[in-house]
Amino acid sequence: MRAAALQYVRKVSGFRAPAAHNQEVFDRAVAEIAEATQRLLDGLEIRGAARV
């Protein structure tokens, strides 16, 4: 999840690696996107799939 979030943040920011003064906001964005993606996947229901 984190690798996908990192790729996304790199793409939209235009930076492969942020400058030191942008590192905190860059890392926070990666973490927030990874968390949002996990919530999305956790919330999806697949029709016909057995519930566990």
MODELLER restraints for C-alpha pairs under 7 A, 6 or more apart:
rsr = mdl.restraints
at = mdl.atoms
rsr.add(forms.Gaussian(group=physical.xy_distance, feature=features.Distance(at['CA:1:A'], at['CA:34:A']), mean=5.52, stdev=0.5))
rsr.add(forms.Gaussian(group=physical.xy_distance, feature=features.Distance(at['CA:2:A'], at['CA:30:A']), mean=6.88, stdev=0.5))
rsr.add(forms.Gaussian(group=physical.xy_distance, feature=features.Distance(at['CA:2:A'], at['CA:34:A']), mean=5.38, stdev=0.5))
rsr.add(forms.Gaussian(group=physical.xy_distance, feature=features.Distance(at['CA:5:A'], at['CA:30:A']), mean=5.24, stdev=0.5))
rsr.add(forms.Gaussian(group=physical.xy_distance, feature=features.Distance(at['CA:5:A'], at['CA:33:A']), mean=5.62, stdev=0.5))
rsr.add(forms.Gaussian(group=physical.xy_distance, feature=features.Distance(at['CA:5:A'], at['CA:34:A']), mean=5.32, stdev=0.5))
rsr.add(forms.Gaussian(group=physical.xy_distance, feature=features.Distance(at['CA:6:A'], at['CA:30:A']), mean=5.40, stdev=0.5))
rsr.add(forms.Gaussian(group=physical.xy_distance, feature=features.Distance(at['CA:9:A'], at['CA:29:A']), mean=7.00, stdev=0.5))
rsr.add(forms.Gaussian(group=physical.xy_distance, feature=features.Distance(at['CA:9:A'], at['CA:30:A']), mean=6.32, stdev=0.5))
rsr.add(forms.Gaussian(group=physical.xy_distance, feature=features.Distance(at['CA:10:A'], at['CA:16:A']), mean=5.29, stdev=0.5))
rsr.add(forms.Gaussian(group=physical.xy_distance, feature=features.Distance(at['CA:18:A'], at['CA:26:A']), mean=6.90, stdev=0.5))
